Amino acid sequence: MALRLEKAYRIEVLCTDAWKVYQKYTISKIHFIGKSETCLVESKNSLIRNFLARFNRRTKRYSKSVEMIFLSLKLLFAKLNGVCF
């Protein structure tokens, strides 16, 4: 059973581009529309997709394990920040 975002999380601020479909949903109290608010998020998403193949598209390399996704992101950010284990 899929949970709706507004019920599963307390989303206070939502930043989206000007695509019309986002205006139909009210999942947060504050909704910013514009590219200036989403460019940082999209740059991080691009960085993650560049380094981790599991985030490219849903193919055989896609991991469904939440734990493996968490650990992969943790290792990537540690590498990018120069943290040694």
N, C-alpha and C positions, 0 to 999 in steps of 0.2 A: 504494500500500500504506500503510495507516494504521498509525502507530506507537502502541504503548500508552504512556500517560503515564508509568508507572513505569519504562519502558525508555528513553524519550526524554529524561526530565528526572530530576533527583535531588530529588524532593519530600520534604522532611523533616517539614514540618508542614502539615496539612490542616485547615481550619476549615469546617464545614458546619452546616446546620440539622439538625433532628431527623428529617428524612425517612428512612424505613427503608431505601431503596435504597442510600444512601451507606454504610451499615454492612456491605453485602455485599462492598464492594471494599476492598482493602488496597493503596493506592498510596503511602502514606507511613508513616513510623515512628510519628509522633504524630498523633492525630486528635482535635481538639476539636469537641464538639457543643454548639451553642447559638446563639441569636440575637446574644448579646453579642459573639461573635467575628466575625460576618459583617456587622454593620451598617455598619462603615466601608467595606468593599468594595462593598456594595450601594449606598451613597450615592455612591461614585465612579462606579460603573456607571451610575447614574441621571443623574449630571452629564454623563457622556460621551454618553449617548443623547439628552439634551436639546440639546446643542450640535451633535452630528454625526449627521446623518440616516442616514449609512451604517451606523450601529450599531443602528438601530431594529428592523428586521426584514429578512429576506432578500427583498428586492424588487428592482426595477430599479436602485435607488440603492445597492445592496450592492456593495462593492468586494471582489474576490477577490484583488487584488494585495496581498501582504504589505508591500511597500514603501510603497504608498499609505496603508495603514492606519497604519503606523509614522509616516509624515510627517504625517498628519492628527492623530494623537495628540500628536505633538511640537509642532505649531502650536497646538493647543488649550491644552496645558499652558503653553506660552510666553505665550499671551494671558492666561490666568488668573493667571499669576505676574508679569505686567507686564513681560515681557522684550521688548525691541525688536530687530528685525533690521536 
